């Protein structure tokens, strides 16, 4: 199992579907950058992930500097940028994000990217 860096949308979708446990079953370490945490906390009050983000013990929160790599030219959101930048700095880890442009940016700099559906399919 590998480390994965998560964006907000897959976490939100998996929480709503009550499938968050797929992540620790498939990955050794699950990381969320601070920008992703802030995005989730700014979401709807009734969002299950908003209530869970600070309570999940296996979810590692990290702070990083603003993006330094060429991903800045892709015009991504802060969360997506931090996910890709952290993965770039860590090396040998993947990202979990549903935004197609963000996944292309990750692939462009050699980072493996998964979407929510691929996580669900891997569990089947």
VENPEKA-V525288 format. One record per residue. N is the residue number from 1. SS is DSSP state (H for helix, E for strand, C for the rest). NEAR is the number of other C-alpha atoms within 12 Angstrom. D_CENTER is the distance of its C-alpha to the mean C-alpha in Angstrom with 2 decimals. Layout:
N/SS/NEAR/D_CENTER
N/SS/NEAR/D_CENTER
This chain:
1/C/14/16.13
2/E/21/13.60
3/E/29/10.85
4/E/40/7.22
5/E/47/4.53
6/E/51/1.19
7/C/46/2.69
8/H/41/5.90
9/H/29/7.80
10/H/36/6.91
11/H/41/7.25
12/H/33/10.25
13/H/28/11.70
14/H/30/11.63
15/H/26/13.15
16/H/18/15.71
17/C/18/16.64
18/C/18/16.96
19/C/24/14.93
20/C/30/12.37
21/H/21/14.62
22/H/27/13.70
23/H/35/10.76
24/H/23/13.26
25/H/20/15.76
26/H/24/14.02
27/E/26/12.33
28/E/19/14.20
29/E/23/11.61
30/E/34/8.24
31/E/40/7.06
32/E/42/5.82
33/E/36/7.86
34/H/31/10.77
35/H/31/10.37
36/H/40/7.46
37/H/35/9.89
38/H/23/12.68
39/H/26/11.50
40/H/32/11.28
41/H/22/14.57
42/C/17/16.16
43/C/19/15.73
44/C/13/18.60
45/C/12/20.42
46/C/15/20.53
47/C/24/16.80
48/H/25/16.34
49/H/34/12.84
50/H/27/14.57
51/H/21/17.14
52/H/24/15.01
53/C/31/12.37
54/C/19/15.15
55/C/14/16.77
56/C/22/14.52
57/C/14/15.94
58/C/23/13.65
59/E/30/10.55
60/E/24/11.03
61/E/27/10.83
62/E/24/11.59
63/C/20/13.43
64/C/25/13.92
65/C/17/16.53
66/C/23/16.22
67/C/28/15.35
68/C/16/18.32
69/C/21/17.77
70/H/18/18.93
71/H/32/15.69
72/H/20/17.42
73/H/15/19.77
74/H/22/17.27
75/C/15/17.29
76/C/26/13.62
77/C/25/12.53
78/H/28/11.91
79/H/36/8.25
80/H/43/7.69
81/H/41/10.36
82/H/42/9.17
83/H/49/5.96
84/H/52/8.72
85/H/40/11.36
86/H/40/10.19
87/H/39/9.81
88/H/31/13.16
89/H/22/14.75
90/H/21/13.94
91/C/20/15.07
92/C/18/15.07
93/C/30/11.44
94/E/37/9.12
95/E/49/5.83
96/E/44/4.53
97/C/43/5.53
98/C/29/8.95
99/C/27/10.65
100/H/19/13.34
101/H/21/14.26
102/H/36/10.91
103/H/31/10.93
104/H/24/14.55
105/H/32/13.99
106/H/38/11.86
107/H/22/14.67
108/H/19/17.26
109/C/22/16.61
110/C/21/16.40
111/C/30/12.77
112/C/28/12.17
113/E/38/9.65
114/E/31/9.32
115/C/30/9.43
116/H/32/9.91
117/H/22/13.57
118/H/20/13.42
119/H/30/12.01
120/H/23/14.87
121/H/13/17.29
122/H/15/16.77
123/H/17/17.77
124/C/9/20.84
